[in-house]
Amino acid sequence: MLWYVGPRWGLRSFGVHPGSDPHVRPQVDATTDFTPYRGAVLDRLTTLASRVDLRVLDALVALAVTVLCQVQLAGTGPVSHLALLVTLVVAFRRRAPLLVACVLSVGLAMQGLSDQPPSVLGEYLTVLLICFTTAQLLPLRKALLALLIIVVAIVLHDINSPEYGSLSGMVSDIATPLMLWGVGRAVRSFQSDTRKAVARAAELQQAQDEVARRAVEAERAHLARELHDVVTHSLSVVVVQAQGASRVLASQPALAAEALTAIEEAGRTAMTEMRRLLGLLREHEEASPTASLPGTAQLPELVAQVRGAGLDLSLSVQGEPVPVSPGLDLSLYRIAQEALTNALKHAGPSTPVSLELEWGREQVRLRVADSGPGPTSDAQDGRGLLGMRERVAFYGGTLCAQSLNGSGFVVEAVLPTAAP
């Protein structure tokens, strides 16, 4: 079976005017940049391709190969009718590729019953297109079945051909459809890999969004704890100092003035902390460089502030301080601040309170104990203790907060110094 293009289908040279020398090429400026034009053409073609209905496109292709085949056959006999069957099924190649391959094969095999099986370009293009389509759209087993059916049909078509009935002739007719089938499988593999890559990219994007959402939630929770610690401690100091000032205002104005000074200092400290936290919430502003994060180095200042509120507080630091991360240093300060605030609220002024900070090589222990009545059961479930537990758990430490048989309350946190 020989597929050929007759003289009427000879190739023509475009872009050369009649009467002009075909060997003379038009002069083009070497500096001309065709990149924008190529990009515009590709964009235009992509837009047009996205708007074209594939069913309409298949119908047009089927019409084109049918007209080409019928013009080459130039007859109305059974062979021409079978050629119509072979070429018109191209319109359904995407919807039922295996069925189209079967119909195509039946038409080719029945043409082989004639004395001179036709060898025309339209049928050749149809065979190549269906081989490519079945390989691209069908799973491997069905694609192999379709290829086997088409190969058998080509053999039956050529078996009565005086020119291509030999083994070499059949091999030459089968070789190109086999190559197109292989190209179709390669395209299918590429499309499958592309779909997997797109799906993987979508999964990664969802995972990224989820990580970002959790990070935002964690940051909000962190800021909420910071706000709680700052506001609760400062307001507790303010309330205690205001109560003391109101009691001694008439009899001891000097003590009342000291209390008012302590209130002012507590308010300023709270305002500085609030500005720092609000600065973290702004997207386009940097936090003030003077609003540095507090840490264990600021514990003496915290102790002095709480003592000013009337609490009988002692500070004990044991061991050589070990360098720790800023987050862990801040957590130690906040735990001490919250524990002292609870002691100030529930134990009351003039109650002996001890703050112990013990540094070790692998861990640091912070302990706050008082001899007051301690918080109620509802207060023990409050946000302050919950915030301390979350801070300790974040760094892989342990927290113990419990009453001492009705004669006090102790908060003890142990954190690893190597925590990030």
Summary of the structure (lengths in Angstrom):
residues: 420
radius of gyration: 43.8
end to end distance: 77.0
largest distance: 132.6
contacts: 1220
relative contact order: 0.06
helix: 64%
strand: 9%
